[in-house]
Amino acid sequence: MIVILAKNYVKSNEVDKFIEYAEELVKETRKEKGCISYDLCQDLNYKNIFVFVEKYENKEAIEIHNKSEHFTTIVPKLKDLKEKESEVSKYETMYEIY
């Protein structure tokens, strides 16, 4: 399993709009083949910091996600609402327990 953490710093006056667009992205991404989970988390102390926590079966599932209509439509809208580029980290799970 591959885990992606994408940290986003949103302009303070654009938080509500970011959440609105992100909600649609989360909803549609969860339907994708190979997506295990896809969540958006908001920092407890800094309400303009969000992290997408993404889990995929494999690299092919990530490619499907990155080429999806909802990704290619919504992500550019999110980019306009951010203070700076997202910090994206990718990990491979060491132990899978279900």
DOGU-478557 format. One record per atom (N, C-alpha, C, O, CB): residue number from 1; residue in one letter; atom name; x, y, z. Coordinates in steps of 0.05 Angstrom, whole numbers, plus 32768, in hexadecimal, padded with zeros to 4 digits. Glycine has a CB too. Example, Ala and Ser with C-alpha at 12.3 -4.5 7.8 and 13.67 -1.06 7.14 Angstrom:
! DOGU-478557
   tilo   vopa   gulum     px     py     pz
      1      a       N   8108   7F8E   809C
      1      a      CA   80F6   7FA6   809C
      1      a       C   8108   7FBE   809C
      1      a       O   811D   7FBE   80A9
      1      a      CB   80E2   7FA7   80B5
      2      s       N   8101   7FD3   808E
      2      s      CA   8111   7FEB   808F
      2      s       C   8102   8001   809D
      2      s       O   810C   8017   80A1
      2      s      CB   811A   7FF4   8072
This chain:
! DOGU-478557
   tilo   vopa   gulum     px     py     pz
      1      m       N   8011   7FE9   8000
      1      m      CA   8000   8000   8000
      1      m       C   8012   8019   8000
      1      m       O   8027   8019   800D
      1      m      CB   7FED   8000   8018
      2      i       N   8009   802D   7FF2
      2      i      CA   8017   8047   7FF1
      2      i       C   8007   805C   7FFF
      2      i       O   7FEF   805E   7FFA
      2      i      CB   801E   804F   7FD3
      3      v       N   8014   806B   800F
      3      v      CA   8007   8081   801E
      3      v       C   8013   809B   8015
      3      v       O   802B   809E   8013
      3      v      CB   800A   807D   803D
      4      i       N   8001   80AE   8010
      4      i      CA   800A   80C9   8009
      4      i       C   7FFF   80DD   801D
      4      i       O   7FE7   80DC   8024
      4      i      CB   8000   80D1   7FEC
      5      l       N   8010   80EE   8027
      5      l      CA   8008   8104   8038
      5      l       C   800E   811E   8029
      5      l       O   8024   8124   8022
      5      l      CB   8018   8104   8054
      6      a       N   7FF8   812D   8024
      6      a      CA   7FFB   8146   8015
      6      a       C   7FF2   815D   8027
      6      a       O   7FDA   8161   802C
      6      a      CB   7FEA   8145   7FFB
      7      k       N   8005   816C   8031
      7      k      CA   8000   8183   8043
      7      k       C   7FFC   819C   8034
      7      k       O   800B   81A3   8022
      7      k      CB   8017   8186   8058
      8      n       N   7FE6   81AA   803A
      8      n      CA   7FDE   81C2   802C
      8      n       C   7FDB   81DA   803F
      8      n       O   7FCE   81D8   8054
      8      n      CB   7FC4   81BD   801D
      9      y       N   7FE7   81F0   8037
      9      y      CA   7FE5   8209   8046
      9      y       C   7FD2   821B   8037
      9      y       O   7FD9   8226   8021
      9      y      CB   8001   8216   804A
     10      v       N   7FBA   821F   8041
     10      v      CA   7FA5   822E   8033
     10      v       C   7FA4   824B   803D
     10      v       O   7FA8   8250   8054
     10      v      CB   7F8A   8220   8037
     11      k       N   7F9F   825D   802A
     11      k      CA   7F9C   8279   8031
     11      k       C   7F85   827B   8045
     11      k       O   7F70   826E   8041
     11      k      CB   7F96   828B   8018
     12      s       N   7F88   828A   805B
     12      s      CA   7F74   828B   8070
     12      s       C   7F58   8292   8066
     12      s       O   7F45   8288   8071
     12      s      CB   7F7D   829F   8085
     13      n       N   7F57   82A4   8053
     13      n      CA   7F3D   82AC   8049
     13      n       C   7F31   8299   8035
     13      n       O   7F1B   829E   802A
     13      n      CB   7F3F   82C8   803D
     14      e       N   7F3E   8283   802F
     14      e      CA   7F35   8270   801B
     14      e       C   7F2F   8254   8027
     14      e       O   7F2B   8241   8018
     14      e      CB   7F4A   826D   8005
     15      v       N   7F30   8252   8041
     15      v      CA   7F2D   8238   804E
     15      v       C   7F12   822B   8047
     15      v       O   7F11   8213   8040
     15      v      CB   7F2F   823B   806C
     16      d       N   7EFC   823A   8048
     16      d      CA   7EE2   822E   8043
     16      d       C   7EE0   8224   8026
     16      d       O   7ED5   820E   8021
     16      d      CB   7ECC   8243   8047
     17      k       N   7EEA   8233   8013
     17      k      CA   7EEA   822A   7FF7
     17      k       C   7EFC   8211   7FF3
     17      k       O   7EF4   81FF   7FE4
     17      k      CB   7EF4   8241   7FE5
     18      f       N   7F13   8211   8001
     18      f      CA   7F24   81F9   7FFF
     18      f       C   7F16   81E1   8009
     18      f       O   7F16   81CC   7FFC
     18      f      CB   7F3E   81FE   8010
     19      i       N   7F08   81E3   801F
     19      i      CA   7EF9   81CC   802A
     19      i       C   7EE3   81C3   8017
     19      i       O   7EDF   81AB   8013
     19      i      CB   7EED   81D4   8046
     20      e       N   7ED6   81D6   800B
     20      e      CA   7EC0   81CF   7FF8
     20      e       C   7ECB   81BF   7FE0
     20      e       O   7EC0   81AB   7FD9
     20      e      CB   7EB3   81E9   7FEE
     21      y       N   7EE1   81C9   7FD4
     21      y      CA   7EED   81BA   7FBD
     21      y       C   7EF8   819F   7FC6
     21      y       O   7EF5   818B   7FB8
     21      y      CB   7F02   81CB   7FB0
     22      a       N   7F05   819F   7FDD
     22      a      CA   7F12   8187   7FE7
     22      a       C   7EFD   8171   7FED
     22      a       O   7F02   8159   7FE9
     22      a      CB   7F23   818D   8000
     23      e       N   7EE6   8179   7FF7
     23      e      CA   7ED1   8166   7FFD
     23      e       C   7EC9   8157   7FE4
     23      e       O   7EC5   813E   7FE5
     23      e      CB   7EB9   8175   8009
     24      e       N   7EC7   8164   7FCE
     24      e      CA   7EC0   8157   7FB4
     24      e       C   7ED6   8145   7FAB
     24      e       O   7ED1   812F   7FA2
     24      e      CB   7EBA   816C   7F9F
     25      l       N   7EEF   814E   7FAE
     25      l      CA   7F06   813D   7FA7
     25      l       C   7F07   8123   7FB8
     25      l       O   7F0B   810E   7FAD
     25      l      CB   7F20   814D   7FAB
     26      v       N   7F02   8126   7FD1
     26      v      CA   7F02   810E   7FE3
     26      v       C   7EEC   80FB   7FDB
     26      v       O   7EF0   80E3   7FD8
     26      v      CB   7EFF   8117   8001
     27      k       N   7ED4   8106   7FD7
     27      k      CA   7EBD   80F5   7FD0
     27      k       C   7EC2   80E5   7FB6
     27      k       O   7EBC   80CD   7FB6
     27      k      CB   7EA4   8107   7FCD
     28      e       N   7ECC   80F2   7FA2
     28      e      CA   7ED1   80E5   7F88
     28      e       C   7EE9   80D2   7F89
     28      e       O   7EE8   80BC   7F7D
     28      e      CB   7ED5   80F9   7F72
     29      t       N   7EFD   80D9   7F97
     29      t      CA   7F15   80C8   7F99
     29      t       C   7F10   80AE   7FA7
     29      t       O   7F1B   8099   7FA0
     29      t      CB   7F2C   80D7   7FA7
     30      r       N   7EFF   80AF   7FBC
     30      r      CA   7EF8   8097   7FCA
     30      r       C   7EEB   8081   7FB9
     30      r       O   7EEA   806A   7FC0
     30      r      CB   7EE6   809D   7FE2
     31      k       N   7EE0   8089   7FA2
     31      k      CA   7ED3   8077   7F90
     31      k       C   7EE7   8069   7F7D
     31      k       O   7EE0   8056   7F6F
     31      k      CB   7EBE   8086   7F7F
     32      e       N   7EFF   8073   7F7B
     32      e      CA   7F13   8069   7F68
     32      e       C   7F1C   804C   7F6F
     32      e       O   7F1F   8045   7F86
     32      e      CB   7F2B   807B   7F67
     33      k       N   7F20   803D   7F5A
     33      k      CA   7F2C   8022   7F5D
     33      k       C   7F48   8026   7F67
     33      k       O   7F58   8035   7F5D
     33      k      CB   7F2C   8013   7F41
     34      g       N   7F4F   8017   7F7C
     34      g      CA   7F6A   8017   7F87
     34      g       C   7F6E   802B   7F9E
     34      g       O   7F83   802C   7FAA
     34      g      CB   7F7D   801D   7F72
     35      c       N   7F59   803C   7FA3
     35      c      CA   7F5B   804F   7FB9
     35      c       C   7F51   8040   7FD2
     35      c       O   7F3A   8038   7FD3
     35      c      CB   7F4A   8069   7FB3
     36      i       N   7F62   803E   7FE6
     36      i      CA   7F5B   8031   7FFF
     36      i       C   7F4D   8045   8011
     36      i       O   7F39   803E   801D
     36      i      CB   7F74   8025   800D
     37      s       N   7F59   805C   8013
     37      s      CA   7F4C   8072   8023
     37      s       C   7F57   808D   801A
     37      s       O   7F6D   808F   800E
     37      s      CB   7F51   806E   8042
     38      y       N   7F47   80A1   801F
     38      y      CA   7F4E   80BC   8016
     38      y       C   7F40   80D0   8029
     38      y       O   7F28   80D2   8029
     38      y      CB   7F47   80C2   7FF8
     39      d       N   7F50   80DD   803A
     39      d      CA   7F44   80EF   804E
     39      d       C   7F52   810A   804E
     39      d       O   7F69   810D   8045
     39      d      CB   7F47   80E2   806A
     40      l       N   7F43   811E   8058
     40      l      CA   7F4E   8138   805B
     40      l       C   7F4D   813F   8079
     40      l       O   7F39   813C   8086
     40      l      CB   7F3E   814E   804B
     41      c       N   7F64   8147   8084
     41      c      CA   7F66   814E   80A0
     41      c       C   7F6E   816B   80A3
     41      c       O   7F7D   8176   8093
     41      c      CB   7F7C   813C   80AE
     42      q       N   7F62   8178   80B7
     42      q      CA   7F68   8194   80BC
     42      q       C   7F78   8196   80D6
     42      q       O   7F72   818A   80EA
     42      q      CB   7F4E   81A5   80BE
     43      d       N   7F8D   81A6   80D5
     43      d      CA   7F9E   81AA   80ED
     43      d       C   7F8E   81B5   8104
     43      d       O   7F7D   81C7   8100
     43      d      CB   7FB5   81BE   80E6
     44      l       N   7F93   81AB   811C
     44      l      CA   7F83   81B4   8133
     44      l       C   7F8A   81D0   813C
     44      l       O   7F79   81DE   8147
     44      l      CB   7F89   81A1   814A
     45      n       N   7FA2   81D9   8137
     45      n      CA   7FAB   81F3   8140
     45      n       C   7FAA   8208   812A
     45      n       O   7FA6   8220   812F
     45      n      CB   7FC6   81F2   814B
     46      y       N   7FAF   8200   8111
     46      y      CA   7FB1   8213   80FB
     46      y       C   7F9B   820B   80E6
     46      y       O   7FA0   81F8   80D7
     46      y      CB   7FCD   8213   80EE
     47      k       N   7F85   8218   80E7
     47      k      CA   7F6E   8210   80D7
     47      k       C   7F71   8213   80B9
     47      k       O   7F60   820A   80A9
     47      k      CB   7F56   8220   80DF
     48      n       N   7F87   821E   80B1
     48      n      CA   7F8D   8221   8094
     48      n       C   7FA0   820C   808A
     48      n       O   7FA9   820D   8073
     48      n      CB   7F97   823D   808E
     49      i       N   7FA7   81F8   809B
     49      i      CA   7FB9   81E3   8092
     49      i       C   7FA9   81C9   8091
     49      i       O   7F9C   81C1   80A4
     49      i      CB   7FD1   81E0   80A6
     50      f       N   7FAB   81BC   8079
     50      f      CA   7F9D   81A3   8074
     50      f       C   7FB0   818E   806A
     50      f       O   7FC3   8194   805D
     50      f      CB   7F85   81A8   8060
     51      v       N   7FAA   8175   8070
     51      v      CA   7FB9   815F   8065
     51      v       C   7FA6   814A   8059
     51      v       O   7F94   8141   8066
     51      v      CB   7FCB   8151   807C
     52      f       N   7FAB   8144   8040
     52      f      CA   7F9E   812D   8033
     52      f       C   7FAE   8114   803B
     52      f       O   7FC6   8113   8037
     52      f      CB   7F9C   8131   8014
     53      v       N   7FA0   8100   8045
     53      v      CA   7FAC   80E7   804C
     53      v       C   7FA0   80D2   8038
     53      v       O   7F88   80CC   803A
     53      v      CB   7FA6   80DE   806B
     54      e       N   7FB1   80C9   8026
     54      e      CA   7FA8   80B8   8010
     54      e       C   7FB5   809D   8012
     54      e       O   7FCD   809A   8017
     54      e      CB   7FAF   80C6   7FF5
     55      k       N   7FA5   8088   800E
     55      k      CA   7FB0   806D   800E
     55      k       C   7FA6   805F   7FF4
     55      k       O   7F8F   805E   7FEE
     55      k      CB   7FA7   805D   8027
     56      y       N   7FBA   8053   7FE6
     56      y      CA   7FB4   8046   7FCD
     56      y       C   7FC0   8029   7FCD
     56      y       O   7FD4   8024   7FDB
     56      y      CB   7FC0   8056   7FB5
     57      e       N   7FB4   8018   7FBD
     57      e      CA   7FBE   7FFD   7FBB
     57      e       C   7FDA   7FFB   7FAE
     57      e       O   7FEA   7FEB   7FB6
     57      e      CB   7FAA   7FEC   7FAB
     58      n       N   7FDE   800D   7F9A
     58      n      CA   7FF8   800B   7F8B
     58      n       C   7FFC   8025   7F7B
     58      n       O   7FEB   8037   7F7C
     58      n      CB   7FF8   7FF3   7F78
     59      k       N   8012   8026   7F6D
     59      k      CA   8019   803E   7F5D
     59      k       C   8004   8043   7F46
     59      k       O   7FFF   805A   7F3F
     59      k      CB   8035   803C   7F51
     60      e       N   7FFA   802D   7F3B
     60      e      CA   7FE6   8030   7F26
     60      e       C   7FCD   803E   7F30
     60      e       O   7FC2   804E   7F21
     60      e      CB   7FDF   8014   7F1B
     61      a       N   7FC5   8039   7F48
     61      a      CA   7FAE   8047   7F53
     61      a       C   7FB3   8065   7F56
     61      a       O   7FA1   8075   7F53
     61      a      CB   7FA6   803B   7F6F
     62      i       N   7FCB   806C   7F5D
     62      i      CA   7FD3   8088   7F5F
     62      i       C   7FD2   8095   7F43
     62      i       O   7FC8   80AC   7F40
     62      i      CB   7FEF   808C   7F6B
     63      e       N   7FDB   8087   7F2F
     63      e      CA   7FDA   8092   7F14
     63      e       C   7FBD   8096   7F0B
     63      e       O   7FB7   80AB   7EFE
     63      e      CB   7FE8   807F   7F00
     64      i       N   7FAC   8083   7F11
     64      i      CA   7F90   8086   7F0A
     64      i       C   7F84   809F   7F18
     64      i       O   7F76   80AF   7F0C
     64      i      CB   7F7F   806D   7F13
     65      h       N   7F8B   80A2   7F31
     65      h      CA   7F82   80BA   7F41
     65      h       C   7F8B   80D4   7F34
     65      h       O   7F7C   80E6   7F30
     65      h      CB   7F8B   80B8   7F5E
     66      n       N   7FA5   80D5   7F2E
     66      n      CA   7FB1   80EE   7F24
     66      n       C   7FA6   80F5   7F08
     66      n       O   7FA8   810D   7F00
     66      n      CB   7FCF   80EB   7F22
     67      k       N   7F9C   80E2   7EF9
     67      k      CA   7F91   80E7   7EDF
     67      k       C   7F72   80EA   7EDF
     67      k       O   7F66   80F0   7ECA
     67      k      CB   7F98   80D1   7ECC
     68      s       N   7F66   80E6   7EF6
     68      s      CA   7F48   80E7   7EF7
     68      s       C   7F3E   8103   7EF2
     68      s       O   7F4B   8117   7EF6
     68      s      CB   7F3F   80DE   7F13
     69      e       N   7F25   8104   7EE8
     69      e      CA   7F19   811E   7EE1
     69      e       C   7F16   812F   7EFA
     69      e       O   7F1B   8147   7EF9
     69      e      CB   7EFD   8119   7ED5
     70      h       N   7F0E   8124   7F11
     70      h      CA   7F0A   8134   7F29
     70      h       C   7F25   813F   7F33
     70      h       O   7F26   8156   7F3C
     70      h      CB   7EFD   8124   7F3F
     71      f       N   7F3A   812F   7F31
     71      f      CA   7F55   8139   7F39
     71      f       C   7F5E   8150   7F27
     71      f       O   7F66   8165   7F31
     71      f      CB   7F69   8122   7F39
     72      t       N   7F5D   814C   7F0D
     72      t      CA   7F67   8160   7EFA
     72      t       C   7F55   8179   7EFA
     72      t       O   7F5F   818E   7EF1
     72      t      CB   7F68   8154   7EDF
     73      t       N   7F3D   8177   7F03
     73      t      CA   7F2B   818F   7F05
     73      t       C   7F2E   819E   7F1F
     73      t       O   7F2F   81B6   7F20
     73      t      CB   7F0E   8186   7F00
     74      i       N   7F2E   818F   7F35
     74      i      CA   7F2D   819B   7F50
     74      i       C   7F48   81A4   7F5A
     74      i       O   7F4A   81BA   7F66
     74      i      CB   7F21   8187   7F64
     75      v       N   7F5D   8195   7F55
     75      v      CA   7F77   819C   7F60
     75      v       C   7F81   81B8   7F57
     75      v       O   7F8C   81C7   7F67
     75      v      CB   7F8C   8187   7F58
     76      p       N   7F7D   81C0   7F3D
     76      p      CA   7F85   81DB   7F36
     76      p       C   7F75   81F0   7F45
     76      p       O   7F80   8206   7F4B
     76      p      CB   7F81   81DF   7F18
     77      k       N   7F5C   81EB   7F4C
     77      k      CA   7F4D   81FE   7F5C
     77      k       C   7F58   8200   7F78
     77      k       O   7F59   8216   7F83
     77      k      CB   7F2F   81F5   7F5D
     78      l       N   7F60   81E9   7F83
     78      l      CA   7F6C   81E9   7F9E
     78      l       C   7F86   81F9   7F9E
     78      l       O   7F8C   8207   7FB1
     78      l      CB   7F70   81CD   7FA8
     79      k       N   7F95   81F5   7F89
     79      k      CA   7FB0   8202   7F88
     79      k       C   7FAD   8220   7F8A
     79      k       O   7FBE   822D   7F96
     79      k      CB   7FBE   81FB   7F6D
     80      d       N   7F99   822C   7F7E
     80      d      CA   7F94   8249   7F7F
     80      d       C   7F8E   8253   7F9B
     80      d       O   7F91   826B   7FA0
     80      d      CB   7F7E   8250   7F6C
     81      l       N   7F86   8241   7FAD
     81      l      CA   7F7E   8249   7FC8
     81      l       C   7F94   8246   7FDD
     81      l       O   7F91   824D   7FF4
     81      l      CB   7F66   8238   7FD1
     82      k       N   7FAB   823C   7FD4
     82      k      CA   7FC1   8236   7FE6
     82      k       C   7FD6   824D   7FE8
     82      k       O   7FDA   825C   7FD5
     82      k      CB   7FCF   821D   7FDE
     83      e       N   7FE2   824E   8000
     83      e      CA   7FF8   8262   8004
     83      e       C   8011   825A   7FF6
     83      e       O   8021   826B   7FED
     83      e      CB   7FFD   8265   8022
     84      k       N   8016   8240   7FF5
     84      k      CA   802F   8235   7FE8
     84      k       C   8029   8219   7FDE
     84      k       O   8014   820E   7FE3
     84      k      CB   8047   8236   7FFC
     85      e       N   803D   820E   7FD1
     85      e      CA   803B   81F3   7FC6
     85      e       C   8036   81DE   7FDD
     85      e       O   803F   81E2   7FF3
     85      e      CB   8054   81EB   7FB6
     86      s       N   8027   81C9   7FD6
     86      s      CA   8023   81B4   7FE9
     86      s       C   803D   81A5   7FEF
     86      s       O   804F   81A4   7FDE
     86      s      CB   800D   81A0   7FDE
     87      e       N   803F   819A   8007
     87      e      CA   8055   8189   800F
     87      e       C   804B   816C   800D
     87      e       O   803A   8164   801C
     87      e      CB   8060   8190   802C
     88      v       N   8055   815D   7FF9
     88      v      CA   804B   8143   7FF4
     88      v       C   8061   812E   7FFB
     88      v       O   8077   8130   7FF2
     88      v      CB   8042   8140   7FD7
     89      s       N   8059   811A   800B
     89      s      CA   806B   8104   8012
     89      s       C   805D   80EA   800B
     89      s       O   8045   80E7   800F
     89      s      CB   8073   8105   8031
     90      k       N   806D   80D7   8001
     90      k      CA   8062   80BC   7FFA
     90      k       C   8070   80A7   800A
     90      k       O   8089   80A8   800E
     90      k      CB   8065   80B7   7FDB
     91      y       N   8061   8094   8013
     91      y      CA   806B   807E   8025
     91      y       C   8060   8063   801B
     91      y       O   804B   8062   800F
     91      y      CB   8064   8083   8042
     92      e       N   8070   804F   8021
     92      e      CA   8066   8034   801D
     92      e       C   8061   8027   8038
     92      e       O   8072   802A   804A
     92      e      CB   807B   8023   800C
     93      t       N   804B   801A   803B
     93      t      CA   8045   800E   8055
     93      t       C   8058   7FF7   805B
     93      t       O   805E   7FE7   8049
     93      t      CB   8027   8004   8056
     94      m       N   8061   7FF5   8073
     94      m      CA   8073   7FE0   807C
     94      m       C   8064   7FC7   8085
     94      m       O   806C   7FB1   807F
     94      m      CB   8085   7FEA   8092
     95      y       N   804E   7FCB   8093
     95      y      CA   803E   7FB5   809D
     95      y       C   8021   7FBA   8098
     95      y       O   8016   7FCF   80A0
     95      y      CB   8043   7FB0   80BC
     96      e       N   8014   7FA8   808A
     96      e      CA   7FF8   7FAB   8085
     96      e       C   7FE8   7F98   8097
     96      e       O   7FEA   7F80   8094
     96      e      CB   7FF1   7FA6   8067
     97      i       N   7FD8   7FA4   80A8
     97      i      CA   7FC8   7F94   80BB
     97      i       C   7FAB   7F9D   80B7
     97      i       O   7FA4   7FB4   80BA
     97      i      CB   7FD1   7F98   80D9
     98      y       N   7F9A   7F89   80B0
     98      y      CA   7F7E   7F8F   80AB
     98      y       C   7F6D   7F7C   80BB
     98      y       O   7F55   7F7E   80BA
     98      y      CB   7F77   7F8D   808E
